[in-house]
Amino acid sequence: MHWEQMTRQDAEEIAQWHYPAPYSFYDFAADPDDLEELLDVDRWRPASHFVSRDEAKRLMAFAIFDVDVVDDALMLGLGIRPDRTGQGLGAAFVREVLQLADSQCAGRAVHLAVAAFNKRAIRVYERVGFVPVRYFRQATNGGLHDFVEMMYPKHP
């Protein structure tokens, strides 16, 4: 995969992605705060928002890195274009994101949060080497939802 800095235009396109239920939970439009954070380019840290394109130069995936100031861990947000999900691309995609993370923020533990219902993603993350470290509830998308925080304990 080739990664490049996300632009506002890229963010606006990603904001329009719609996943089939129950994964529509991940639509940026499902949570106004998430949508605002994605589109507010003035709040982006340098080298924190990336996209990858497919052979036809269409947006295929994104990765967002945020450093947790409490434990200095890299918090990871990622996604694949809805029509490319469920095609067996997940593990390779996550490994590519981990390589990108290492190139941008080497030496930090990598964490992500995944909705507890998303067994498909949890299996992919576990296959790559992530381990669950915490279960929690968080207000988002108009309700209180269960999440699993996972950590990648080794470098890619």
C-alpha positions as CSV (number, residue, x, y, z in Angstrom):
1,M,0.0,0.0,0.0
2,H,1.1,3.5,-0.7
3,W,0.1,6.0,2.1
4,E,-0.2,9.8,1.7
5,Q,-1.4,12.6,3.9
6,M,-5.1,12.9,4.1
7,T,-6.6,16.1,2.7
8,R,-9.8,17.8,3.6
9,Q,-11.3,16.5,0.3
10,D,-10.3,13.0,1.4
11,A,-11.9,13.5,4.8
12,E,-15.1,14.8,3.2
13,E,-15.3,11.7,1.0
14,I,-14.6,9.3,3.9
15,A,-17.4,11.1,5.8
16,Q,-19.8,9.9,3.1
17,W,-18.9,6.2,3.4
18,H,-21.8,4.1,4.5
19,Y,-21.3,0.5,5.8
20,P,-24.1,-2.1,5.8
21,A,-25.7,-2.9,9.1
22,P,-24.6,-3.6,11.8
23,Y,-21.3,-2.0,10.6
24,S,-23.1,1.3,9.9
25,F,-22.1,1.9,13.5
26,Y,-18.8,3.0,12.0
27,D,-20.3,5.6,9.6
28,F,-18.8,9.0,10.6
29,A,-22.3,10.4,10.0
30,A,-23.5,8.2,12.9
31,D,-21.8,10.4,15.5
32,P,-21.6,14.2,15.1
33,D,-18.5,14.5,17.4
34,D,-16.6,11.9,15.3
35,L,-17.6,13.6,12.1
36,E,-16.5,17.0,13.4
37,E,-13.2,15.6,14.5
38,L,-12.6,14.1,11.1
39,L,-13.4,17.2,9.1
40,D,-11.7,19.8,11.4
41,V,-8.3,19.8,9.6
42,D,-7.1,22.6,11.9
43,R,-7.1,20.1,14.8
44,W,-5.1,17.4,13.0
45,R,-1.6,16.9,14.3
46,P,1.2,16.7,11.7
47,A,1.6,13.2,10.2
48,S,-1.6,11.9,11.9
49,H,-4.1,11.4,9.1
50,F,-3.3,9.1,6.1
51,V,-5.1,7.6,3.1
52,S,-4.3,4.9,0.7
53,R,-5.8,4.6,-2.8
54,D,-6.6,1.6,-5.0
55,E,-5.3,1.0,-8.6
56,A,-7.9,3.4,-10.0
57,K,-6.7,6.1,-7.6
58,R,-9.9,5.9,-5.6
59,L,-9.7,6.2,-1.8
60,M,-9.5,2.7,-0.4
61,A,-8.5,3.1,3.3
62,F,-7.6,5.5,6.0
63,A,-5.5,5.5,9.2
64,I,-5.6,8.1,11.9
65,F,-2.9,8.2,14.7
66,D,-3.5,10.0,18.0
67,V,-0.9,10.0,20.8
68,D,-2.5,9.4,24.3
69,V,-0.8,11.9,26.5
70,V,-1.4,9.9,29.7
71,D,0.5,6.7,28.7
72,D,2.3,7.9,25.5
73,A,0.5,5.1,23.5
74,L,-0.5,5.5,19.9
75,M,-4.2,5.3,19.5
76,L,-5.2,4.0,16.1
77,G,-8.3,4.7,14.0
78,L,-8.6,2.9,10.7
79,G,-11.1,1.9,8.0
80,I,-11.5,0.4,4.6
81,R,-13.9,1.7,2.0
82,P,-17.2,-0.2,2.6
83,D,-17.3,-2.0,-0.8
84,R,-13.8,-3.5,0.0
85,T,-14.7,-4.9,3.4
86,G,-15.4,-8.6,3.9
87,Q,-13.0,-9.6,1.1
88,G,-10.1,-11.0,3.2
89,L,-8.1,-7.8,3.0
90,G,-8.2,-7.1,6.8
91,A,-5.0,-8.7,8.2
92,A,-2.8,-7.4,5.4
93,F,-4.4,-3.9,5.7
94,V,-3.8,-3.9,9.5
95,R,-0.2,-5.0,9.0
96,E,0.3,-2.1,6.6
97,V,-1.2,0.4,9.0
98,L,1.2,-1.0,11.7
99,Q,4.2,-0.4,9.5
100,L,3.0,3.1,8.8
101,A,2.5,3.7,12.5
102,D,6.0,2.5,13.2
103,S,7.4,4.8,10.6
104,Q,5.6,7.8,12.1
105,C,5.7,7.0,15.8
106,A,8.3,4.3,16.4
107,G,8.7,3.0,19.9
108,R,5.1,3.6,21.1
109,A,2.6,0.8,22.0
110,V,-0.3,0.8,19.6
111,H,-3.8,0.6,20.9
112,L,-7.2,0.7,19.2
113,A,-10.8,0.4,20.4
114,V,-13.3,-1.8,18.6
115,A,-17.0,-2.2,19.1
116,A,-17.5,-5.4,21.1
117,F,-20.1,-6.7,18.6
118,N,-17.6,-6.5,15.8
119,K,-16.3,-10.1,16.1
120,R,-15.0,-10.0,12.5
121,A,-12.6,-7.1,13.2
122,I,-11.6,-8.5,16.6
123,R,-10.6,-11.8,14.9
124,V,-8.5,-9.9,12.3
125,Y,-6.8,-7.8,15.0
126,E,-6.0,-11.0,17.1
127,R,-4.6,-12.7,14.0
128,V,-2.2,-9.8,13.5
129,G,-1.1,-9.9,17.1
130,F,-3.3,-7.5,19.0
131,V,-4.5,-8.6,22.5
132,P,-7.5,-7.4,24.5
133,V,-6.4,-5.2,27.4
134,R,-9.7,-3.6,28.6
135,Y,-13.4,-3.8,28.1
136,F,-15.4,-0.5,28.6
137,R,-18.6,1.3,27.8
138,Q,-18.6,4.6,26.0
139,A,-21.3,7.1,24.9
140,T,-21.3,7.4,21.1
141,N,-23.7,7.2,18.2
142,G,-26.6,8.3,20.4
143,G,-26.1,5.6,23.1
144,L,-23.9,3.8,25.5
145,H,-21.9,1.0,23.7
146,D,-19.5,-1.8,24.7
147,F,-15.9,-1.7,23.4
148,V,-12.8,-3.7,23.5
149,E,-9.5,-1.9,23.8
150,M,-6.7,-3.9,22.1
151,M,-3.0,-3.4,22.2
152,Y,-0.3,-4.5,19.7
153,P,2.6,-5.5,22.0
154,K,5.3,-5.9,19.3
155,H,6.7,-4.0,16.4
156,P,5.6,-5.0,12.9
